[in-house]
Amino acid sequence: MLGQLTSGQEATDAPTPRLPFKKFRIVLIKPSKYDDDGYVIRFWKGVLPSNTLNVLHGLTEAVKRSGVFGDLKLEIVTFDETTEKVPVKKIIRWGRHRSTKLVVGLVGVQTNQFPRAIELGRQFRAAGVDVIIGGFHTSGTINMLGEKEPDIQELVQESISIVSGEVEENWAEILADALHGRLKPIYSFAQDLRNLIDIGKAPLPQMSPKTMRHFAKPNFGTADTSRGCPFACSFCTIINVQGRKMRERSPEAIAEMLRRNYREHRITFYFFTDDNFARKKLWRETFEEIIKLRKEGIKISFMMQVDLARKPKDFVRLAAEAGCTQVFIGMESVNPQNLKAEGKGQNKVEEYQKIIEEWHDAGVVVHTGYIIGLPFDTREQVPRDIRYLTDVIQPDQASFFMLTPLPGSHDHSEMKKRGEWMDPDFNKRDSFHATIKHPNMTAEEWTRVYEDAWKTFYSKENMIKILSRWNHNPKVYWNLMSVFFWYKNAALIEKEHPMIAGFFRLKDRLSRRPGFAVDPLPAHLWKRAKEVVDLFISWAKFFKEMEEVWLQTRKKSEKEEKWLEEAQRIQGEIWQTLKIAEWQKAYSNAKSILPAKAKALLDPFEELSSKILISGKDLNAFLRQWEGLQSRLQELRLHLAREGEAARGWLDEMARIHRGIRLGSRIQEWQEAYSRLRHSLPSRYRLLHAKFDALSNRALYSREPLDRFWSNTLEQVRRLRLWNIDLGKLTTSLIKDFFLTTSFAFTYRSASRGE
């Protein structure tokens, strides 16, 4: 936000100047930040568009429409550096035409983006281009610490004009000053936070199709419908920049913007960037206007940010009716001591579960913001808290942040007064690095529990649990699936926070932070080649994992559910009779001490016992293997005379379990049951991906049967090298393994043909 540039107002009161130029080109750049290796963070496709650019675009278009600059042609160009390379030399050339006046605005600059912003500013100033900078960093710093702060004075020395506060009532004045070469060092519009501008009279944000082409979802828009928050969280910068008094756009104006963007750009999904939508006075009227749009056939949906305080009883219902599909809630912690320490008194941990259930009942996904590194966090406690979050509170999505004192927050101001250490590198003030000394953890411990929080929440097990809650609702299910692809790829593969990440990281060799060496082209290409290969390998593993998640959570037809339930009942009875679970536990305990040759003989049976039987033929094949198990165990025991008592003891235990089984007439009963089951196989065949878990006595969908085939193939090749096994035996083993893996398919085809 140029100075918090988040909206605009018609500039009809500014005087008409005498203009020496025919064109006034205004370039608005949302800077990125540097990674830890000094490269500008940029992606092939972005995910989260910048509301600042939309707001500044709308504000400048309003100035253009006002005619305040007479016949001067205003041209607006926007760049979001997280998805677009900023063509610095090209932009500078634009300003060398005598008939063109050029000004560059570095907008919406957050603290972690400040080093990149100032470097861009220096490059433009070196070429004589006027530069303006604004955003939460400059606004928060000036509002809380004053204009004499070193980073503010550094900008002054570079002749970069600084904006603090909101500019809706002053944007035309700033542009006029730029046009006439009289930009002031500092524009400050936020001295009185109780009397900020009325954004209800401001022009609406306007998106740039050029910029949106660089995002994965071109139908994704951002908009602020209100500003401010009445609460007083000590880590928050919003309240010291946008104030604690709620100011909002009219519901009619919001509806007008949504309608226009739908008709002109087909925008159907929005992130309402309001810090706290739930505190709007006109929340009901806003929802009702959006509901009217939906009844017109403009099916807008959106996500918004709300608090955890109690809501009017109609709030959740109307939000869902208006198209809210996701709420972002600043939960911050499940530890009441931490919440009290950070002034988050409105959050009551004992109410979290009930509040989330209310949103879930309305069909709305809950995304929680969670801070790690609050005063009462420890390396032992954080993992327990995250488990409580996933197992008890059960939000659907989480964003984790490391506690970071940002300029503009009460925490930062108090730490500065006390002279406490804070990492001087603003590039690390991104809430993803340890930038202060934690009272209970080293920086390494803090970073580890932060990274582990991501791994725990986005583990395969937790994603399966979350998606299983929503498989009755296909729209929510697939939205969450796409979010998991985005978040897990960003946090655990790309190693960047999802809020700033996109898809496929790009690295410009020459766009490197001052102080970092620029690699020669061959060295750079070699490094990137290795990184890309590693990335593709990680993606391959990731896609396999997500396929597994899908297989275990997808919605099954009623016929398929009934078939699987009956198959599970029959096989569960057989496995209990054969004590397969006991045998598997004993074998699991024996594995670590059995030699490789012994495991090579017993592994196939363990794998066979995880397959789902779907016919009498499958049952007979399994029983033949089971009957031969006793002689196999005896043979192994004879060859383990020198292996020690422990290994022989486990083999004896497995043999004892096997000897204790008496089947009698049960086989005939099972054969009859499978004969009945065979005729009710579901028409859509996916049993190739099914497995049976003997420990839980459940049938599951999984890609493990296919994975086992390929892993066994590699293992057999490895054994061939180590033991010089006869090639014929290896080939026979692989073919047998393949047919075991795919036997369900052959059985199903036969059954479906009535054979």
Secondary structure, 3 states (H helix, E strand, C coil): CCCCCCCCCCCCCCCCCCCCCCEEEEEEEECCCECCCCEECEEEEECCCCHHHHHHHHHHHHHHHHCCCCCCEEEEEEEECCCCCCCHHHHHHHCCCCCEEEEEEECCCCHHHHHHHHHHHHHHHHCCCEEEEECHHHHHHHHHHCCCCHHHHHHHHCCCEEEECCCCCCHHHHHHHHHCCCCCCEEECCCCCCCCCCHHHCCCCCCCHHHHCCECCCCEEEECCEECCCCCCCCCCHHHCCCCCCEECCHHHHHHHHHHHHHHHCCCEEEECCCCHHHCCCHHHHHHHHHHHHHCCCCCEEEEEECCCCCCHHHHHHHHHHCEEEEEEEEECCCHHHHHHCCCCCCCHHHHHHHHHHHHHCCCEEEEEEEECCCCCCCCHHHHHHHHHHHHHCCCEEEEEECCCCCCCHHHHHHHHHCCCECCCHHHCCCCCCCECCCCCCHHHHHHHHHHHHHHHCCHHHHHHHHHHHCCCHHHHHHHHHHHHHHHHHHHHCCCCCCCCCEEEECCCCCECCCCCCCCHHHHHHHHHHHHHHHHHHHHHHHHHHHHHHHHHCCCCHHHHHHHHHHHHHHHHHHHHHCHHHHHHHHHHHCCCCCHHHHHHHHHHHHHCCCCCCCHHHHHHHHHHHHCHHHHHHHHHHCCCCCCHHHHHHHHHHHHHHHCCCCCCHHHHHHHHHHHHHCCCCCCCCHHHEEEECCCCEEEECCHHHHHHHHHHHHHHHHHHHHCCCHHHHHHHHHHHHHHHHHHHHHHHHHHCCC
